[in-house]
Amino acid sequence: MKRSIDFIGFKIKILGYSNPILIGTSGIIVFETKNTFRIKVGNRYLTIMKSNGFYELDFKRCHIIISGCKLVSKPSKRVNKRWLR
């Protein structure tokens, strides 16, 4: 079964990142490009590179821990990618 995954609206927590100051930061994904997430943290916005970290994504009580390298792709191209439960 093919599924399109759109990460906008997911809660995200940075578990590991090349910039140690961002580790532990959490927020909501508000925009996504091929290589970046734009997340809202409180009343500010951060742009983070997908490939530089490990993330915990939370949507409807489902927690996913994933390497950012596996997330690097255009959202529109993700329709053809298969995702396993």
C-alpha positions in Angstrom: 0.0 0.0 0.0 1.4 3.4 -0.9 0.9 6.3 1.5 1.8 9.9 1.2 3.4 11.4 4.3 3.1 15.1 5.0 5.0 16.1 8.1 3.4 19.5 8.5 1.6 19.6 11.8 3.7 16.9 13.4 5.3 17.5 16.8 9.0 17.1 16.5 11.8 16.8 19.1 15.5 16.9 18.2 17.2 14.0 19.8 20.6 14.4 18.1 22.0 17.2 16.0 25.2 18.6 14.7 24.6 21.8 16.7 24.4 20.6 20.4 22.5 23.7 21.4 19.4 22.4 19.5 19.3 19.0 21.1 16.1 18.6 23.2 14.3 21.4 21.3 10.8 20.5 20.4 8.1 22.3 18.4 5.6 21.8 15.5 6.6 21.5 11.9 5.0 24.4 9.9 6.8 24.1 6.6 9.0 21.6 4.8 11.4 21.6 1.9 13.5 18.8 0.4 16.4 19.5 2.9 14.8 21.5 5.8 12.1 21.7 8.4 10.7 25.0 9.6 9.5 24.5 13.1 7.6 26.7 15.5 9.2 26.7 19.0 7.2 28.9 21.3 6.8 32.2 19.6 9.9 31.9 17.3 10.6 29.9 14.2 13.7 27.7 13.5 14.9 26.3 10.2 16.8 23.0 10.7 18.5 20.8 8.2 17.0 17.3 8.0 20.2 15.4 7.3 22.0 16.8 10.4 20.1 15.0 13.1 17.9 12.3 14.7 14.3 13.2 15.4 11.3 12.0 17.3 8.1 12.7 15.4 4.8 12.5 17.2 1.4 12.5 15.5 -1.8 11.2 17.0 0.1 9.4 19.8 2.4 7.6 17.4 6.1 8.2 18.2 8.6 7.6 15.4 12.4 8.0 15.9 14.1 8.4 12.6 17.4 9.6 11.1 17.1 12.8 9.2 19.0 11.3 6.2 15.9 9.1 5.6 13.7 12.2 5.5 15.6 14.0 2.8 13.2 14.2 -0.2 10.7 16.5 -1.7 7.3 16.2 -0.1 5.7 15.8 -3.5 8.0 12.9 -4.4 7.2 11.0 -1.2 4.0 9.7 -2.7 6.0 7.0 -4.5 8.0 5.9 -1.4 6.8 2.9 0.6 6.6 3.3 4.3 6.4 0.3 6.6 4.4 0.3 9.9 
